[in-house]
Amino acid sequence: MARVFDIIEYIDEGQGEMVHRLPERGSGDFRIGSQLIVRESQAAVFFRDGKALDTFGAGRHTITTANVPLLVDLIGKAFSGQTPFKAEVYFVTTRELTDMKWGTPQPITIVDPILRMARVTGYGTYAIAITDPQLFVTKIVGTQNLYSTRDIQNFFRSILLTKMIDLVGEMGKSILQMAAFVEELAAGVRAKAAEEFLSRGVTLNSFYIESISPTEETAKAIDTASSMGAIGDMGAYMQYQGAQAMVAAANNPSGGASTGVGLGAGVGLGAAMGQMLGQSMQGGQQAGSQAAAQAGPPPLPQQAAFFAAIGGQQAGPFDAATLQQHIQSGRITRDTLVWKAGMAAWTKAGDVADLAGLFGAAPPPLP
């Protein structure tokens, strides 16, 4: 048997609840003449058959046929002043809800202009206010069938993450550069999501990104790329690895072998690796000489093409002659960030060995 309500109220205990349903299950029987008490920062929305009907603001209201006209039209006027009518009431908070959390439940994959592909995670906060309670109840409760604060927050988070992923793709920035564009990214997400929130009776007041960073696997790939760029001479690196293997073999004798035997094995392994490396390099040189003799002179070496950050925008690629012109005109200085294929990250032009000669040839600025 449905409960008959003579006093309709909900005391918000400050737990960040967005909407509270009365009764929690089923429909309530509300008498004409019942007292509806709506507190400050609340709104009460009568709801029946999937539709939000009448809305009441803060204050004490006596339910009459005059102030619930939509309910009267829906139910019909053939009832006395004491006859209950079936409906639900949703108490909606109208205060600003701050420090709402968002985050990536799992890493998201983005196209990275430098790393090609990258997996990133992010989290932060946002603040909202329900500015149209009746529209909010219609869209969130009636259409999405969401009642609990957690479910509503998850729904809002999905909107924010979708907009952020779209915007990251539109910006075309690498995860290596993302830290410098966090404020722009946050402002863009708020602008793109604002209309989605307003269409549900909610105003998105703020959106903040506290962290956006690569996953552990992507970070390892970045470290590996940086290390390879620092190595430079792969042949010397292989010789170094061979020497390390020899030392490891000498310091780790197998089974019952003595230390001397292990050392001999290590020396033998190192010698064998060195011999194999030497033969491979010699064979490669001979093969290259023979191929060169048969095929004629090799093609002219290709000049490295550099990209430059000019006026806050990526420009290029530029060959050496064009770079020299930009240096002479002052568009590119020693502090200008440049990048070419093989470099792990953007670097000041003055710190790139390939460009040092160009700055030396450029005249100094006029006194």
N, C-alpha and C positions, 0 to 999 in steps of 0.2 A: 504494500500500500504506500502510495507516494506521500511524502511529508508535506504538510500544509504550513507555509511560511507566513507569519504575521510581522516579523521583523527581519529585514533583509540587510545584512552588513557583512563586511569582511575586514578584520584587523590585520593589516600588513605588518609583519614583525621585522621588516627590514632585511629580509634574506635575499634580496635581489630578484624576487619573483615578478615576472612580467605580467602574467595573467592567472587568475584563479577562478575556477568554475564552481558555481553554487546551484544545485548540489553537485558533489563530485561525480556522481553517476546517475544516469537516468534523468528524468525531467522532474522539476519541482512544481508543486501546486501553490500558486500565489493568489491570495485573496485581494479583491478590490478593497481598498482601504488599508492595506498593509503599509508599514513604514519602511522606506528605503533610506538607509544611512550611507552616504558616500563621503569618505574623508578626503582631506586635502591630498593632492597628487594622486587621486583616483578618478576613474570614470566607470560607470556601471552600464553595461550593454545587455539589453534583453535579447535573447536568441531563441529562435524556434524554427524547426524544420529546415535547418541549414541556412537560415537567413538572420542577419543582424537587423533588429527592428528599431527599438527606441533606445536612446542614450541619455544618461543623466550625469550631470556634473556634481561637484562637491556640494554637500548640504543634506538636509533631511527632506525627503519627499514622501507625500502620501499618494499611493497608487490609486488613481481614479480613471474613469473612462475618458477624461479630458486630456490627461498627460501621457496616455499610452494609446494614441489613436491607431497606430499601425497594428498593435495587438488586437484592438477592438475590431478593426476591419477584417483581420485574419480569422479571428475566432467567431465573430458574429456578435450582434448586440442582444441576442436572446438569452441573457443571463442576468440574475439579480446582482445587487451590490455585494453579496456575500459568497457568490459562487466562485470557486477557485478556477484559475486558468493555468494550463500547463506551459512551461517555458523553462529556460535556463538563464541565469544571470552570470555574466563574466565581468569580474572586477579587474580593470586594466590599470597598471601604474602609468602615470603621466610624467613622473620625474625623470631626469636624465640618468641613464644607466651608464656609469663610467667603469673603466678598468675591465671591460669585457675582453676575454681572451680569444685569440685566434692562433692557429698554427697548422703546419703541414702534418697531417696524420702519418704520412709516409713521404719519402723523398720524391720530388717531382723532377722530370727530365726536361731540359731545355736545350735548344740549339744554341751553341756557343760559337761566336765567330773566330775564336782563337783555339779553343779546345775541341771544336766541332760539336761534341755533345758533353753535357755536364749534368750531374744530379745534385740538387740543392735542397736545403731545408730552411724554413723560416718560421718566425713567430713574432707576436706583438700584441697590441691592445687596440681597442676601438671604443667609441662611446656613441650611444644612440638615445633617442627620445621618441616615444610613441605620441605622435601629434594628431593622429586621426583614429581614435579608439574604435569607432564603428567600422571603418575600412580595415583596420588591423584585424579585428575579430572575423570579418567576412573573409579576408584573404588568407589569414594564417590558420584560424580555427575551421572556418567553413570549407575552404578550398584545399589547404594543405593537411587538414586534420591533425594539427599539432596543438598540444595542450601544455606539455611540461616545458619549463624554462630550458632544460638541457636540449630537448628536441628543437626548440626555436633557435637556440644559439648555434646548433649544428647546421641548421638551414641557412642562417645568416653567414656562417663561416664558409659554406660551400660557395655562396655568391661572391664573397671577397676573394677566395682563392682562385676562382675562375677568372675574375677580372685581373688579378695580379699576374697570372700565367699569360693571359693575352697581352698585357702591357709589357711584360718582359720580352716577349717575342717581337713586339712592335719597336721597342727601344733598340734592339740589335746590339746590346752591350754584353761583353764577356763577364763571367762571374768574377774574373780578376779585376774588373773595373767597377763592379756593382756597388762597392762600399762608398764610392764617390757620388752615387746617384740615388742614395736611399731616400732622401727627402723628396726628390722629384718623383720617384716611384710611388711613395706613399700618397703624395698629392694626386697623382694620376689615378691610383686605385680608388681613392675617395670620390673623385669626379666621375669615374666610370660606373661606380656602384650606387651613387646617390639616387639616380632615377629608379633603379630596381627597388631600393628601400622605400622611396616615396610612394611608389605604386602599391605598397602594402601598408601605408599609413605611418611609416617610420622615417625619421630624419637621421641620417648618418652625420653626427656632429664632428667626429674626428677619427683618424685612422693612423696608427703608428707602427713602424717596423722596427723592432728591437734587434733583430738579427736575421740576416740572410747569408748563408754560408754553404760551401760545398760539403758533400758527404765525405766520410773518411776515405772511401775509394777514390773519389775525384781529387781529394787533397793529395793522396799518394801519387796520382798521375801527374799532378802539377809539380810535385817535388821531383819526380823522375825526369820530367821534361826540363826542369831547371838544371838538374845534375848533368844531363846529356849536353845541354848548352854550355855548361861550365867545363866539360871534359875537352871538347874541341877535337884533339888528336885521338882518334879511335885506336890507331895502332899502338900508341903509347899506353892507352888504357888497357888493351889486351895483354901487353907485356907486364903491366902492373898486376893484373889479375892472375897471370901465370906465376909471378913471384909470390903472390899471396897464397896460391894453391900449394906451392912448394913448401912454404913455411908451415902451412896447416898440416901437410902430410908429415913433415919432420917432427912436429909437436904432438902428433896423434898416432903412435905406432899401433898396428892392429894385432889382435890375438896375443900371443906370448912373445912376439918379437921384441928384441932389445931396442934401446934408444938409438944405438948406432945403426942398426938395421933400418929402423924407421927413417933416420936421417938420410941414409943412403937411398932409400926408396924415394924420399922427397926430392933429393938432388936429382935422381934419375928422372923423376916425373917432370921436374922443372926443365932439365936439359932436353927431354923429349919434346916438351911443349915449345921450348925455344927453337929447337931444330925444325919442328913442324911449321912454326910461325915463319921462320926464316925461309924455308923452302917455299911456303905458300906465297910470301912476298916476292921472292926471286922469280918463281914461276909466273906470277902475275905480271911482273915487270917484263919478262921475256915475251909472254903472250901479248902484252900491250905493244912491245916494240915490233913484233912480227905483224900484228894487225895494223899498226901505223904504217909500216913499210908497204903493205898490200893495199891499204885503203887511201893512202895519201895523207896530207896534213890534216890534223884534227880541226874541228870547227872552232871559230873564234869563241873565247870565253864570254858567257853571258854576264852582263853587269847586274849586280844585286839591285832589286827594286825595293825602295823604302816607302813606308807610309808615314805621314807626319800628322800631329795634332795641331792644326792651325785654327786659331779663333774658336777653340772649343769643339771643333769638328774634325773628323777623320778625313784626310786628303791624300791623294796619291793613287797608284804608286808613282814614284819619281825615280828617274835614272840619275846618274852622277851629274850630268850636265844640267839637268833641271834643278837638282838640289843646290848646285853651285849658284845658279841664278837666284834662287830663293834666299840663299845665305847672303849674297851680295846686296839684295834688296832689303834685308832685315826681317823678312817674313819668318825665316827659320834662324834661331839662335842656338847657342850651346845648351840652353835650358829647354829647348823644344823637345817634346817626347816623340820618339820615332820607333818604328818596328818593322822587321822584315821576316820572311819565312825562316824558321830555325831559331829565332829568338824566343825565350820563354816569356818575356813580358816587355811592356813599353819601357824605354830607357831614354835618358837625356842624350841628345845628339852629341854633346861634348864628351860623353863617356863611351861612345862607340868607336872602336879603333878604325873601322872602315871609313869614318867620316872625319877623322882628325885632320887629314891632309887638306880637306876642303875648307875647314875653318882657317888653316894656316895660310891658304892662298887668298882668302878674302881680305880686302883692305879694311883697316879699322874705321869706326864711325868718324864723321867730320867733327872737328873740335867745336 
